[in-house]
Amino acid sequence: MRSASAKQQGLTEQMIDEGIEEYETSENFTEAEKIALQYSDLMDTEPDKIDETFYDKLKQYYSNEEIVELGAFIGFNIGFHTWFGTLGFYPMFTPDGRLVDQEESARIYGDKPISHTKGAIQRAMKGQKEEATGRIRK
Amino acid sequence: MPNITMLDIEELKKTKLGGFIKKSLRHKAPDPAFHAMLGHNPELSASMYFAWGTVFNTGKIDHKLKEIIRVQLSRTADCNY
């Protein structure tokens, strides 16, 4: 599921995918956004690369207050998603915002978290149609 | 199957977490599964919910950028949540 606020502000699945998969070369992100995405990427995968030089670059775009905000947000999410990943549960919301049970959510999202544009949205819509026609018992 | 029991959100609505769950259902985030798991420890679930709301929904960093980061980190952690 995606943040309703972010979607209302114009965030699309394509922008999410671009921000994750090709933020470094994308023309749709500002330099400030790119370094924030890199900050998150490196903190998650190669934290040793976040050194004084990196923080100097970060400070060209963000105040210390904003760096603390970004860092706390990133650290919080690395911890939670790592833990939640081990618990093996699925969202209760479908990509289109319906509440479903774990079996249906597993069918929609699949084994691995991948782009919602690569099947989850279509599977959710299929489930919605089936639900509407009474083929899925809730 | 989840590795710890997921609590029933209809039952959780009757507890001190009820207000948070209604808000989650309205805002679509965090997914109510957050409380279905953390609700085993209601005090901690409430505290973490407030912390999550603060880091995600307040501050100066663009909310859309935070959502991209959140999804980025969920994918690398193999977390479908």
Backbone of each chain as ProteinMPNN parsed JSONL, in Angstrom:
{"seq_chain_A": "MRSASAKQQGLTEQMIDEGIEEYETSENFTEAEKIALQYSDLMDTEPDKIDETFYDKLKQYYSNEEIVELGAFIGFNIGFHTWFGTLGFYPMFTPDGRLVDQEESARIYGDKPISHTKGAIQRAMKGQKEEATGRIRK", "coords_chain_A": {"N_chain_A": [[0.84, -1.189, 0.0], [0.361, 2.299, -0.544], [1.225, 5.546, 0.715], [-1.536, 7.598, 1.244], [-1.456, 10.362, 1.307], [0.91, 10.949, -0.083], [0.213, 10.0, -2.603], [-1.899, 11.687, -3.179], [-0.476, 13.979, -3.456], [0.65, 13.605, -5.855], [2.391, 11.49, -6.331], [3.399, 8.705, -8.2], [3.345, 5.177, -9.163], [5.22, 4.778, -11.132], [7.005, 6.867, -10.665], [7.971, 6.081, -8.198], [9.274, 3.676, -8.861], [11.216, 4.672, -10.618], [12.62, 6.317, -8.909], [13.786, 4.462, -7.28], [15.103, 2.614, -8.914], [16.57, 3.996, -10.879], [17.507, 6.466, -9.984], [19.902, 7.865, -10.047], [20.483, 8.549, -12.677], [18.187, 9.641, -13.615], [16.149, 12.257, -14.991], [14.118, 13.313, -13.708], [14.372, 13.887, -11.073], [15.558, 16.138, -8.611], [18.869, 17.4, -7.797], [19.086, 17.502, -5.05], [17.115, 15.676, -4.261], [18.16, 13.385, -5.402], [20.52, 12.968, -3.945], [19.477, 12.472, -1.463], [18.149, 10.07, -1.933], [20.329, 8.518, -2.55], [21.647, 8.606, -0.132], [19.936, 7.094, 1.467], [20.042, 4.664, 0.043], [22.774, 3.966, 0.279], [23.065, 3.898, 3.086], [21.595, 1.715, 3.669], [22.842, -0.356, 2.248], [25.646, 0.017, 1.902], [26.961, 1.323, 4.234], [29.492, 2.172, 5.054], [30.42, 3.82, 3.112], [29.347, 6.252, 3.56], [30.711, 8.94, 4.405], [32.716, 11.684, 5.691], [33.048, 13.298, 3.435], [30.769, 12.641, 1.99], [28.796, 13.623, 3.719], [29.419, 16.313, 3.572], [28.604, 16.879, 0.963], [25.908, 16.344, 1.229], [25.2, 18.387, 2.946], [25.185, 20.525, 1.271], [22.705, 20.675, 0.303], [20.9, 20.209, 2.317], [19.861, 21.23, 5.595], [21.247, 20.832, 8.923], [19.164, 20.1, 10.576], [17.384, 18.997, 8.741], [18.925, 16.882, 7.807], [19.025, 15.3, 10.049], [16.334, 14.659, 10.204], [15.984, 13.189, 7.793], [17.886, 11.126, 8.197], [16.939, 9.863, 10.546], [14.477, 8.97, 9.627], [15.248, 7.203, 7.592], [16.868, 5.356, 9.022], [14.969, 4.357, 10.835], [13.212, 3.076, 9.079], [14.864, 1.159, 7.839], [15.371, -0.53, 9.981], [12.733, -1.344, 10.762], [11.683, -2.499, 8.381], [13.494, -4.549, 7.943], [13.067, -6.167, 10.187], [10.245, -6.645, 9.953], [10.286, -7.994, 7.54], [11.306, -10.459, 8.299], [9.217, -11.465, 9.75], [7.321, -12.313, 8.015], [4.749, -11.497, 7.069], [1.969, -10.092, 5.218], [0.85, -7.012, 3.644], [-2.264, -5.606, 4.793], [-3.766, -4.087, 3.22], [-4.66, -3.851, -0.222], [-2.973, -2.805, -3.297], [-4.853, -1.071, -4.4], [-6.231, -0.236, -2.221], [-8.062, -1.87, -0.819], [-9.164, -3.834, 1.964], [-7.814, -6.944, 2.685], [-7.531, -10.535, 3.306], [-4.693, -12.491, 4.541], [-4.073, -14.543, 2.778], [-5.135, -13.72, 0.323], [-3.687, -11.36, 0.042], [-1.082, -12.335, -0.188], [-1.316, -13.61, -2.631], [-1.641, -11.428, -4.283], [0.654, -9.78, -3.85], [2.854, -11.476, -4.054], [5.921, -13.475, -3.642], [8.225, -11.907, -3.337], [8.968, -8.471, -2.641], [8.236, -6.432, -5.197], [8.056, -4.058, -7.929], [4.9, -2.463, -7.955], [3.805, -2.132, -10.394], [4.398, -4.338, -11.775], [2.556, -6.444, -11.774], [1.166, -6.598, -9.24], [-0.822, -4.608, -9.056], [-2.53, -5.28, -11.159], [-3.295, -7.841, -10.32], [-4.619, -7.2, -7.991], [-6.754, -5.717, -8.996], [-8.037, -7.664, -10.461], [-8.824, -9.324, -8.387], [-10.599, -7.616, -7.144], [-12.64, -7.434, -9.008], [-13.484, -10.078, -9.045], [-14.345, -10.309, -6.455], [-16.468, -8.579, -6.506], [-18.171, -9.96, -8.153], [-18.758, -12.075, -6.621], [-17.114, -14.316, -6.549], [-15.06, -14.667, -4.788], [-15.021, -15.663, -1.542], [-15.392, -13.832, 1.389]], "CA_chain_A": [[0.0, 0.0, 0.0], [1.107, 3.552, -0.595], [0.703, 6.663, 1.493], [-2.584, 8.345, 0.543], [-1.0, 11.757, 1.182], [1.899, 11.023, -1.161], [-0.501, 9.837, -3.868], [-2.661, 12.924, -3.421], [0.489, 15.004, -3.872], [1.062, 13.321, -7.227], [3.35, 10.388, -6.462], [2.892, 7.558, -8.966], [4.183, 3.978, -9.09], [6.346, 4.969, -12.06], [7.984, 7.727, -9.987], [8.588, 5.258, -7.156], [10.223, 2.765, -9.515], [12.326, 5.466, -11.15], [13.385, 6.794, -7.748], [14.522, 3.34, -6.695], [15.937, 1.865, -9.871], [17.448, 4.807, -11.742], [17.518, 7.849, -9.505], [21.168, 8.548, -10.346], [20.502, 9.063, -14.05], [16.882, 10.2, -13.962], [16.038, 13.718, -15.115], [12.905, 13.711, -12.994], [14.671, 14.168, -9.673], [16.533, 17.209, -8.408], [20.114, 16.931, -7.179], [18.79, 17.312, -3.623], [16.377, 14.408, -4.127], [19.065, 12.284, -5.747], [21.471, 12.654, -2.861], [18.69, 11.865, -0.375], [17.93, 8.671, -2.318], [21.632, 7.851, -2.42], [21.878, 8.501, 1.326], [19.157, 5.94, 1.898], [20.584, 3.492, -0.637], [24.069, 3.611, 0.887], [22.907, 3.539, 4.5], [21.027, 0.372, 3.691], [23.667, -1.397, 1.622], [27.087, 0.252, 2.048], [27.062, 2.482, 5.143], [30.879, 2.64, 5.167], [30.676, 4.851, 2.097], [28.808, 7.547, 4.008], [31.81, 9.52, 5.184], [32.702, 13.139, 5.827], [32.847, 13.869, 2.093], [29.355, 12.48, 1.643], [28.003, 14.571, 4.523], [29.659, 17.659, 3.026], [27.715, 17.005, -0.202], [24.532, 16.388, 1.741], [24.984, 19.709, 3.563], [24.964, 21.53, 0.223], [21.274, 20.694, -0.023], [20.058, 20.046, 3.501], [20.331, 21.753, 6.884], [21.464, 19.759, 9.9], [17.832, 19.66, 11.029], [16.828, 18.121, 7.703], [19.724, 15.649, 7.767], [18.541, 14.477, 11.174], [15.007, 14.14, 9.804], [16.202, 12.142, 6.788], [18.614, 9.997, 8.794], [16.052, 9.141, 11.472], [13.473, 8.284, 8.812], [15.899, 6.075, 6.913], [17.244, 4.361, 10.032], [13.73, 3.761, 11.338], [12.659, 2.162, 8.07], [15.758, -0.003, 7.661], [15.107, -1.438, 11.103], [11.4, -1.926, 10.725], [11.473, -3.389, 7.236], [14.303, -5.762, 8.147], [12.338, -7.003, 11.15], [8.965, -7.068, 9.383], [10.572, -8.985, 6.5], [11.491, -11.774, 8.92], [7.958, -11.946, 10.327], [6.625, -13.032, 6.95], [3.334, -11.168, 6.861], [1.682, -9.26, 4.053], [-0.023, -5.867, 3.949], [-3.696, -5.891, 4.826], [-4.325, -3.313, 2.113], [-4.21, -4.086, -1.596], [-2.505, -1.542, -3.89], [-5.969, -0.15, -4.649], [-6.819, 0.219, -0.967], [-9.05, -2.758, -0.195], [-8.651, -4.697, 3.032], [-7.933, -8.357, 2.3], [-6.871, -11.443, 4.241], [-3.292, -12.756, 4.21], [-4.002, -15.426, 1.607], [-5.363, -12.885, -0.858], [-2.578, -10.409, -0.057], [0.069, -13.091, -0.703], [-1.564, -13.827, -4.062], [-1.462, -10.15, -4.981], [2.002, -9.208, -3.762], [3.873, -12.453, -4.423], [6.936, -13.817, -2.649], [9.209, -10.837, -3.164], [8.436, -7.135, -2.902], [8.708, -5.835, -6.454], [7.226, -2.937, -8.376], [3.468, -2.723, -8.064], [3.411, -2.101, -11.81], [4.737, -5.631, -12.375], [1.592, -7.497, -11.487], [0.341, -6.474, -8.032], [-2.009, -3.78, -9.318], [-3.442, -6.068, -11.996], [-3.873, -8.938, -9.516], [-5.578, -6.596, -7.062], [-7.953, -5.354, -9.749], [-8.719, -8.926, -10.783], [-9.473, -9.746, -7.145], [-11.727, -6.722, -6.883], [-13.735, -7.831, -9.915], [-14.003, -11.374, -8.585], [-15.077, -10.05, -5.21], [-17.72, -7.926, -6.893], [-19.066, -10.944, -8.752], [-19.038, -13.115, -5.636], [-16.302, -15.521, -6.713], [-14.189, -14.837, -3.623], [-15.752, -15.553, -0.283], [-14.615, -13.094, 2.387]], "C_chain_A": [[0.877, 1.241, 0.0], [0.43, 4.614, 0.262], [-0.324, 7.436, 0.679], [-2.141, 9.789, 0.33], [-0.039, 11.896, 0.016], [1.213, 10.889, -2.518], [-1.293, 11.093, -4.202], [-1.742, 14.047, -3.89], [1.096, 14.695, -5.248], [2.052, 12.178, -7.403], [2.705, 9.212, -7.197], [3.829, 6.359, -8.775], [5.407, 4.107, -9.995], [7.428, 5.825, -11.401], [8.71, 6.952, -8.886], [9.654, 4.351, -7.779], [11.453, 3.519, -10.029], [13.227, 5.945, -10.008], [14.214, 5.697, -7.119], [15.544, 2.772, -7.683], [16.908, 2.719, -10.672], [17.509, 6.259, -11.3], [18.781, 8.599, -9.91], [21.17, 9.196, -11.738], [19.191, 9.745, -14.45], [16.926, 11.726, -14.05], [14.827, 14.231, -14.342], [13.121, 13.959, -11.504], [15.72, 15.27, -9.588], [17.804, 16.619, -7.794], [19.894, 16.67, -5.689], [18.066, 15.981, -3.392], [17.293, 13.225, -4.407], [20.005, 11.946, -4.607], [20.734, 12.081, -1.648], [18.45, 10.384, -0.671], [19.23, 7.876, -2.218], [21.976, 7.628, -0.945], [21.179, 7.259, 1.862], [19.729, 4.638, 1.337], [21.875, 3.025, 0.051], [23.913, 3.201, 2.352], [22.41, 2.109, 4.636], [22.029, -0.688, 3.238], [25.173, -1.238, 1.836], [27.344, 1.442, 2.979], [28.484, 3.018, 5.299], [31.202, 3.754, 4.177], [30.11, 6.219, 2.492], [29.828, 8.155, 4.972], [31.685, 11.044, 5.235], [32.438, 13.824, 4.481], [31.377, 13.786, 1.688], [28.499, 13.485, 2.419], [28.219, 16.003, 4.048], [28.764, 17.905, 1.814], [26.255, 17.153, 0.253], [24.21, 17.78, 2.297], [24.838, 20.825, 2.527], [23.469, 21.689, -0.067], [20.372, 20.683, 1.21], [20.706, 20.655, 4.735], [20.587, 20.577, 7.824], [20.126, 19.211, 10.405], [17.229, 18.676, 10.015], [17.613, 16.814, 7.581], [19.304, 14.714, 8.902], [17.181, 13.862, 10.823], [15.152, 12.982, 8.809], [16.837, 10.902, 7.413], [17.745, 9.178, 9.729], [15.01, 8.353, 10.685], [14.073, 7.039, 8.149], [16.246, 4.973, 7.911], [16.034, 3.618, 10.578], [13.21, 2.714, 10.353], [13.559, 0.965, 7.786], [15.473, -1.023, 8.761], [13.762, -2.124, 10.996], [11.221, -2.906, 9.566], [12.31, -4.668, 7.357], [13.569, -6.712, 9.089], [11.039, -7.529, 10.542], [9.184, -8.132, 8.296], [10.729, -10.381, 7.088], [10.177, -12.336, 9.46], [7.066, -12.614, 9.277], [5.149, -12.73, 6.819], [3.191, -10.229, 5.664], [0.837, -8.06, 4.47], [-1.482, -6.309, 4.013], [-4.428, -5.121, 3.733], [-3.792, -3.826, 0.782], [-3.67, -2.764, -2.152], [-3.636, -0.555, -4.164], [-6.779, 0.137, -3.382], [-7.914, -0.623, -0.364], [-8.401, -3.548, 0.927], [-8.871, -6.146, 2.623], [-7.247, -9.23, 3.346], [-5.461, -11.774, 3.727], [-3.147, -13.614, 2.956], [-4.143, -14.618, 0.318], [-4.198, -11.9, -1.056], [-1.333, -11.099, -0.627], [-0.074, -13.327, -2.2], [-1.267, -12.557, -4.853], [0.005, -9.722, -5.005], [3.115, -10.186, -4.141], [4.925, -12.635, -3.342], [7.848, -12.656, -2.31], [8.565, -9.482, -3.41], [9.038, -6.545, -4.169], [7.756, -4.705, -6.832], [5.755, -3.326, -8.452], [3.005, -2.737, -9.519], [3.685, -3.447, -12.479], [3.808, -6.743, -11.879], [0.671, -7.263, -10.303], [-0.936, -5.679, -8.294], [-3.024, -4.577, -10.134], [-4.101, -7.181, -11.185], [-4.906, -8.39, -8.528], [-6.873, -6.246, -7.776], [-8.76, -6.588, -10.124], [-9.488, -9.409, -9.55], [-10.689, -8.903, -6.836], [-12.932, -7.107, -7.746], [-14.36, -9.137, -9.448], [-14.825, -11.199, -7.314], [-16.457, -9.475, -5.538], [-18.712, -8.941, -7.479], [-19.282, -12.155, -7.84], [-18.205, -14.359, -5.759], [-15.341, -15.739, -5.555], [-15.036, -14.653, -2.37], [-14.885, -14.836, 0.721], [-14.869, -13.674, 3.76]], "O_chain_A": [[2.005, 1.218, 0.492], [-0.778, 4.574, 0.496], [-0.038, 7.88, -0.433], [-2.422, 10.375, -0.716], [-0.142, 12.83, -0.779], [1.58, 11.574, -3.472], [-1.354, 11.512, -5.357], [-2.16, 14.946, -4.621], [1.949, 15.434, -5.738], [2.505, 11.925, -8.519], [1.603, 8.782, -6.856], [4.951, 6.504, -8.291], [6.487, 3.613, -9.672], [8.619, 5.553, -11.552], [9.907, 7.139, -8.668], [10.782, 4.269, -7.293], [12.584, 3.054, -9.888], [14.45, 5.969, -10.14], [15.237, 5.971, -6.492], [16.689, 2.49, -7.329], [17.954, 2.231, -11.101], [17.556, 7.171, -12.126], [18.752, 9.815, -10.098], [21.777, 10.247, -11.948], [19.109, 10.358, -15.514], [17.635, 12.391, -13.296], [14.548, 15.429, -14.326], [12.17, 14.21, -10.764], [16.649, 15.324, -10.392], [17.808, 15.479, -7.331], [20.452, 15.725, -5.133], [18.37, 15.255, -2.445], [17.217, 12.194, -3.74], [20.259, 10.773, -4.331], [21.303, 11.295, -0.891], [18.537, 9.545, 0.225], [19.224, 6.703, -1.845], [22.526, 6.593, -0.571], [21.761, 6.477, 2.613], [19.879, 3.647, 2.052], [22.038, 1.844, 0.359], [24.563, 2.259, 2.805], [22.753, 1.395, 5.578], [22.06, -1.791, 3.784], [25.896, -2.229, 1.939], [27.888, 2.458, 2.547], [28.67, 4.187, 5.637], [32.136, 4.53, 4.379], [30.372, 7.221, 1.826], [29.8, 7.912, 6.178], [30.657, 11.605, 4.858], [31.697, 14.804, 4.407], [30.816, 14.725, 1.124], [27.6, 14.114, 1.861], [27.302, 16.821, 4.113], [28.227, 19.0, 1.647], [25.493, 17.967, -0.269], [23.097, 18.283, 2.139], [24.421, 21.935, 2.858], [23.032, 22.704, -0.609], [19.216, 21.101, 1.145], [21.924, 20.608, 4.905], [20.18, 19.451, 7.538], [19.981, 18.01, 10.631], [16.644, 17.66, 10.389], [17.039, 15.765, 7.289], [19.239, 13.496, 8.731], [16.92, 12.694, 11.111], [14.525, 11.934, 8.963], [16.389, 9.778, 7.188], [17.796, 7.948, 9.715], [14.694, 7.213, 11.026], [13.47, 5.965, 8.152], [15.955, 3.8, 7.676], [16.07, 2.401, 10.761], [12.819, 1.613, 10.743], [13.064, -0.13, 7.518], [15.352, -2.221, 8.502], [13.666, -3.344, 11.124], [10.681, -3.998, 9.74], [11.883, -5.739, 6.924], [13.464, -7.91, 8.823], [10.764, -8.727, 10.609], [8.38, -9.052, 8.147], [10.34, -11.37, 6.467], [10.038, -13.549, 9.612], [6.167, -13.385, 9.615], [4.367, -13.622, 6.49], [4.166, -9.657, 5.175], [0.188, -8.082, 5.516], [-1.876, -7.274, 3.36], [-5.555, -5.453, 3.367], [-2.622, -4.19, 0.669], [-3.884, -1.712, -1.548], [-3.418, 0.656, -4.163], [-7.878, 0.686, -3.455], [-8.635, -0.153, 0.517], [-7.222, -3.893, 0.849], [-9.981, -6.532, 2.257], [-6.479, -8.736, 4.171], [-5.087, -11.385, 2.62], [-2.216, -13.433, 2.172], [-3.39, -14.799, -0.638], [-3.78, -11.644, -2.184], [-0.617, -10.523, -1.447], [0.901, -13.258, -2.948], [-0.713, -12.608, -5.951], [0.534, -9.349, -6.052], [4.209, -9.759, -4.511], [4.844, -12.037, -2.269], [8.202, -12.443, -1.15], [7.711, -9.351, -4.286], [10.219, -6.198, -4.2], [6.777, -4.439, -6.134], [5.413, -4.395, -8.957], [1.95, -3.284, -9.839], [3.26, -3.679, -13.611], [4.255, -7.856, -11.603], [-0.487, -7.678, -10.336], [-2.007, -6.041, -7.807], [-4.221, -4.557, -9.844], [-5.296, -7.444, -11.327], [-5.928, -9.023, -8.262], [-7.961, -6.45, -7.238], [-9.991, -6.574, -10.11], [-10.637, -9.842, -9.645], [-11.693, -9.406, -6.33], [-14.075, -7.107, -7.288], [-15.58, -9.298, -9.447], [-15.853, -11.847, -7.122], [-17.465, -9.836, -4.931], [-19.926, -8.803, -7.323], [-19.91, -13.136, -8.238], [-18.53, -15.375, -5.145], [-14.855, -16.851, -5.349], [-15.678, -13.621, -2.175], [-13.723, -15.207, 0.889], [-14.308, -13.195, 4.746]]}, "seq_chain_B": "MPNITMLDIEELKKTKLGGFIKKSLRHKAPDPAFHAMLGHNPELSASMYFAWGTVFNTGKIDHKLKEIIRVQLSRTADCNY", "coords_chain_B": {"N_chain_B": [[2.353, -18.237, 6.183], [2.319, -15.822, 8.809], [5.07, -15.365, 11.125], [4.61, -14.707, 13.76], [1.482, -14.457, 15.498], [-1.059, -12.689, 13.747], [-2.996, -10.111, 14.948], [-6.546, -9.621, 15.213], [-7.961, -6.948, 13.534], [-10.474, -5.889, 13.994], [-10.969, -6.602, 16.601], [-8.865, -5.27, 17.772], [-9.676, -2.681, 17.385], [-11.279, -2.224, 19.508], [-9.634, -1.712, 21.562], [-7.056, 0.272, 23.212], [-5.656, 0.912, 20.992], [-7.432, 1.449, 19.061], [-8.104, 4.026, 17.981], [-5.822, 4.638, 16.528], [-5.859, 2.67, 14.586], [-8.177, 3.25, 13.173], [-7.376, 5.651, 12.084], [-5.261, 4.764, 10.486], [-6.7, 3.255, 8.639], [-8.015, 5.254, 7.353], [-5.976, 6.917, 6.299], [-4.449, 5.147, 4.881], [-1.903, 4.448, 5.537], [0.216, 3.974, 8.367], [-0.03, 0.641, 7.069], [-2.656, -1.315, 8.459], [-1.66, -3.7, 9.366], [0.578, -3.142, 10.796], [-0.271, -2.595, 13.472], [-1.549, -4.981, 13.876], [0.517, -6.715, 14.225], [2.397, -5.442, 16.036], [0.613, -4.972, 18.033], [0.545, -6.945, 19.935], [2.003, -6.014, 21.964], [0.732, -3.533, 23.346], [1.41, -0.981, 24.492], [3.947, -0.467, 23.459], [3.345, -0.581, 20.757], [1.744, 1.675, 20.452], [3.59, 3.719, 21.087], [5.518, 3.355, 19.078], [3.962, 3.844, 16.9], [3.455, 6.588, 17.145], [6.07, 7.53, 16.881], [6.643, 6.652, 14.297], [4.729, 8.12, 12.848], [5.698, 10.674, 13.318], [8.281, 10.708, 12.112], [7.555, 10.156, 9.513], [5.374, 11.764, 8.686], [5.793, 14.395, 9.462], [7.89, 17.371, 9.51], [10.421, 18.777, 7.304], [11.253, 17.577, 4.988], [10.281, 16.491, 1.773], [7.248, 14.765, 1.488], [6.616, 12.901, -0.493], [9.112, 12.117, -1.391], [9.991, 10.804, 0.879], [8.238, 8.649, 0.838], [9.085, 7.264, -1.429], [11.619, 6.492, -0.54], [10.874, 4.882, 1.609], [9.624, 2.722, 0.279], [11.764, 1.851, -1.27], [13.489, 0.878, 0.752], [11.932, -1.141, 1.841], [11.859, -2.964, -0.211], [14.57, -3.809, -0.477], [14.843, -5.099, 1.899], [13.343, -7.311, 1.548], [10.717, -7.106, 2.335], [7.357, -7.196, 2.214], [5.595, -5.53, 3.347]], "CA_chain_B": [[1.768, -17.765, 7.449], [3.234, -14.977, 9.598], [5.809, -16.09, 12.161], [3.849, -14.533, 15.005], [0.068, -14.288, 15.168], [-1.591, -11.362, 13.436], [-4.204, -9.863, 15.73], [-7.72, -9.201, 14.443], [-8.068, -5.491, 13.697], [-11.786, -5.554, 14.567], [-10.79, -6.707, 18.055], [-7.951, -4.193, 18.184], [-10.423, -1.41, 17.388], [-11.924, -2.069, 20.823], [-8.586, -1.465, 22.561], [-6.481, 1.618, 23.175], [-5.091, 1.129, 19.661], [-8.546, 1.642, 18.123], [-8.002, 5.31, 17.28], [-4.716, 4.57, 15.554], [-6.266, 1.798, 13.484], [-9.132, 4.007, 12.34], [-6.583, 6.635, 11.336], [-4.535, 4.011, 9.455], [-7.654, 2.875, 7.602], [-8.349, 6.486, 6.633], [-4.808, 7.447, 5.583], [-3.838, 4.039, 4.133], [-0.54, 4.209, 6.018], [0.775, 2.668, 8.059], [-0.967, -0.463, 6.875], [-3.091, -1.78, 9.789], [-0.842, -4.847, 9.803], [1.505, -2.593, 11.799], [-0.829, -2.843, 14.804], [-1.887, -6.404, 13.983], [1.724, -7.381, 14.728], [2.923, -4.799, 17.245], [-0.445, -4.906, 19.027], [0.823, -7.893, 21.022], [2.541, -5.17, 23.032], [-0.011, -2.3, 23.014], [2.129, 0.248, 24.867], [5.025, -0.28, 22.49], [2.716, -0.321, 19.465], [1.326, 3.085, 20.459], [4.795, 4.566, 21.039], [6.142, 3.249, 17.759], [3.062, 4.506, 15.947], [3.713, 8.026, 17.241], [7.4, 7.771, 16.302], [6.504, 6.464, 12.851], [3.999, 9.273, 12.333], [6.562, 11.858, 13.384], [9.336, 10.668, 11.094], [6.989, 10.041, 8.164], [4.381, 12.779, 8.321], [6.13, 15.759, 9.87], [9.228, 17.791, 9.118], [10.588, 19.626, 6.112], [11.567, 16.762, 3.801], [9.104, 16.207, 0.959], [6.61, 13.497, 1.856], [6.697, 11.971, -1.628], [10.476, 11.574, -1.372], [10.033, 9.82, 1.974], [7.519, 7.433, 0.442], [9.975, 6.517, -2.331], [12.654, 5.888, 0.312], [10.247, 3.795, 2.382], [9.439, 1.566, -0.608], [13.128, 1.403, -1.594], [14.029, 0.091, 1.869], [11.135, -2.364, 2.012], [12.264, -3.932, -1.257], [15.876, -4.435, -0.197], [14.696, -5.963, 3.081], [12.394, -8.382, 1.213], [9.545, -6.905, 3.186], [6.216, -6.808, 1.394], [4.767, -4.572, 4.077]], "C_chain_B": [[2.779, -16.901, 8.209], [3.868, -15.759, 10.752], [5.378, -15.757, 13.585], [2.412, -14.198, 14.599], [-0.259, -12.847, 14.794], [-2.892, -11.185, 14.208], [-5.32, -9.346, 14.816], [-7.933, -7.696, 14.637], [-9.441, -5.074, 14.233], [-11.72, -5.628, 16.094], [-9.899, -5.577, 18.559], [-8.646, -2.833, 18.223], [-11.067, -1.146, 18.75], [-10.914, -1.737, 21.918], [-8.079, -0.026, 22.453], [-5.852, 1.933, 21.823], [-6.167, 1.463, 18.622], [-8.442, 2.919, 17.306], [-6.929, 5.293, 16.22], [-5.132, 3.747, 14.333], [-7.249, 2.528, 12.566], [-8.388, 5.034, 11.488], [-5.811, 5.944, 10.192], [-5.463, 3.639, 8.3], [-8.008, 4.091, 6.734], [-7.191, 6.938, 5.742], [-4.081, 6.4, 4.74], [-2.384, 3.775, 4.538], [-0.442, 4.69, 7.467], [-0.331, 1.643, 7.842], [-1.366, -0.985, 8.264], [-2.366, -3.029, 10.275], [0.201, -4.407, 10.837], [0.996, -2.918, 13.203], [-1.222, -4.308, 14.986], [-0.692, -7.202, 14.489], [2.191, -6.758, 16.044], [1.896, -4.763, 18.376], [-0.318, -5.942, 20.125], [1.401, -7.162, 22.229], [1.95, -3.776, 22.829], [0.734, -1.013, 23.351], [3.198, 0.558, 23.828], [4.451, 0.06, 21.114], [2.313, 1.149, 19.37], [2.54, 4.001, 20.332], [5.426, 4.548, 19.65], [5.279, 3.906, 16.692], [3.306, 6.018, 15.951], [5.063, 8.365, 16.595], [7.339, 7.678, 14.778], [5.807, 7.667, 12.227], [4.858, 10.524, 12.311], [7.601, 11.834, 12.272], [8.767, 10.681, 9.674], [6.155, 11.265, 7.768], [4.705, 14.201, 8.756], [7.526, 16.101, 9.358], [9.237, 18.555, 7.805], [10.862, 18.83, 4.833], [10.271, 16.382, 3.084], [8.538, 14.811, 1.257], [6.701, 12.46, 0.737], [8.087, 11.314, -1.67], [10.603, 10.522, -0.259], [9.33, 8.527, 1.572], [8.366, 6.596, -0.525], [11.041, 5.8, -1.509], [12.084, 4.703, 1.089], [10.095, 2.541, 1.517], [10.791, 0.976, -0.998], [13.648, 0.468, -0.484], [13.229, -1.191, 2.107], [11.547, -3.414, 0.987], [13.595, -4.588, -0.922], [15.796, -5.347, 1.016], [13.79, -7.153, 2.812], [11.159, -8.314, 2.103], [8.406, -6.416, 2.319], [5.361, -5.757, 2.065], [4.954, -3.173, 3.511]], "O_chain_B": [[3.967, -17.223, 8.243], [3.271, -16.695, 11.284], [5.75, -16.464, 14.521], [2.164, -13.716, 13.494], [0.202, -11.905, 15.438], [-3.788, -12.025, 14.123], [-5.064, -8.72, 13.787], [-8.069, -7.226, 15.767], [-9.563, -4.021, 14.859], [-12.335, -4.821, 16.791], [-10.137, -5.003, 19.622], [-8.262, -1.948, 18.988], [-11.36, -0.003, 19.102], [-11.292, -1.506, 23.066], [-8.615, 0.78, 21.693], [-5.547, 3.09, 21.536], [-5.862, 1.726, 17.458], [-8.66, 2.912, 16.095], [-7.097, 5.862, 15.141], [-4.8, 4.087, 13.197], [-7.161, 2.434, 11.342], [-8.727, 5.257, 10.326], [-5.723, 6.47, 9.083], [-5.073, 3.698, 7.134], [-8.266, 3.961, 5.538], [-7.392, 7.296, 4.581], [-3.189, 6.743, 3.965], [-1.716, 2.946, 3.92], [-0.986, 5.751, 7.773], [-1.432, 1.778, 8.375], [-0.518, -1.087, 9.15], [-2.446, -3.38, 11.452], [0.65, -5.211, 11.653], [1.738, -3.451, 14.028], [-1.23, -4.82, 16.105], [-0.864, -8.249, 15.112], [2.359, -7.457, 17.043], [2.251, -4.551, 19.536], [-0.997, -5.842, 21.146], [1.301, -7.629, 23.363], [2.587, -2.922, 22.211], [0.695, -0.055, 22.578], [3.337, 1.696, 23.377], [5.005, 0.89, 20.393], [2.513, 1.79, 18.338], [2.519, 4.955, 19.554], [5.817, 5.586, 19.116], [5.785, 4.45, 15.711], [3.356, 6.65, 14.896], [5.187, 9.347, 15.863], [7.903, 8.508, 14.066], [6.244, 8.175, 11.195], [4.758, 11.339, 11.394], [7.783, 12.827, 11.568], [9.418, 11.159, 8.744], [6.237, 11.736, 6.633], [3.953, 15.124, 8.442], [8.246, 15.245, 8.843], [8.192, 18.926, 7.272], [10.717, 19.352, 3.728], [9.288, 15.999, 3.719], [9.266, 13.818, 1.271], [6.847, 11.267, 1.006], [8.218, 10.121, -1.945], [11.241, 9.486, -0.441], [9.778, 7.436, 1.927], [8.366, 5.368, -0.45], [11.334, 4.63, -1.757], [12.724, 3.659, 1.211], [10.398, 1.433, 1.961], [10.951, -0.243, -1.052], [14.182, -0.604, -0.769], [13.785, -2.207, 2.525], [11.58, -4.608, 1.286], [13.736, -5.802, -1.067], [16.597, -6.272, 1.149], [13.492, -7.925, 3.724], [10.637, -9.332, 2.555], [8.485, -5.329, 1.747], [4.495, -5.157, 1.428], [4.338, -2.224, 3.996]]}, "name": "protein", "num_of_chains": 2, "seq": "MRSASAKQQGLTEQMIDEGIEEYETSENFTEAEKIALQYSDLMDTEPDKIDETFYDKLKQYYSNEEIVELGAFIGFNIGFHTWFGTLGFYPMFTPDGRLVDQEESARIYGDKPISHTKGAIQRAMKGQKEEATGRIRKMPNITMLDIEELKKTKLGGFIKKSLRHKAPDPAFHAMLGHNPELSASMYFAWGTVFNTGKIDHKLKEIIRVQLSRTADCNY"}
